């Protein structure tokens, strides 16, 4: 079985995770995925299952033969890969019909104007998949253990812009957050993503500055494709004519930015933002930072009574 090479977008919600997913999902070799959450849950379950199977030393099934946690997690990752591929085949057949598996198939004309197609040609391999679930920021250690060849994209956006957008989250069917709650959400996700950057290094994590999506999309996503080891495809630019999941709060951004200047939580978030922005991506992997990524994964699980 070919080793899975998924792509996980991490960082705060409202940082362009949806549009990045759909941009990469137009690549002939990359499947666009709805937000999952279940994959991170599988990672937690795998870790806890290994712990459960090893808790009694020679009297437990896994510890009796020193079955390593990394191999256990990878085996669970292989199962996830199989499910993802099955689910994508079902999505394609449900939307386009069984003919979509024919090498001669082309996206029907009635779908041709859609800039966010699941696939465009029957010959598109679509071997990889991209998951834009922001919650994955808290589970990078488990995801990396399950998928040693995974790549991560850290979408970084200003904290006040994210918090303002989260205020209007109900416009896209999600739970809105008050400004201070939104700032806390930004801090938690961004700190975790930043430690992941440093822990895995530039070979595994790409820093994506949110403002570049609008300012220089082709240059940005050419860099992303190069990072992923994929040839550039102009189809990646097709979704950028759409405004995805917009919470339509542009008029509030300037007002909130002014109002937040003396807010202690905003000052904390801004300090984190400036520290992250001052260290461009691409650094070598840092073992100490990776230890923090693992500990934060354990802490996040413990806070929710999972561990």
Secondary structure, 3 states (H helix, E strand, C coil): CCCCCCEEEEECCCCCHHHHHHHHHCCCCEEECCCCCHHHHHHHHHHHHHHHCCCCHHHCCCHHHCCCHHHHHHHHHHHHHHHHHHHHHHHHHHHHCHHHHCCCCECCHHHHCCCCCCCCECCCCCCEEEECCHHHHHHHHHHHHHCCCCEEEEEECCHHHHHHHHHCHHHHCCCCCCHHHHHHHHHHHHHHHHHHHHHHCCCCEEEEECHHHHHCHHHHHHHHHHHHCCCCCHHHHHHHHCCCCCCCCHHHHHHHHHHCCCCHHHHHHHHHHHHHHCCCCCCCCCHHHHHHHHHHHHHHHHHCCCC
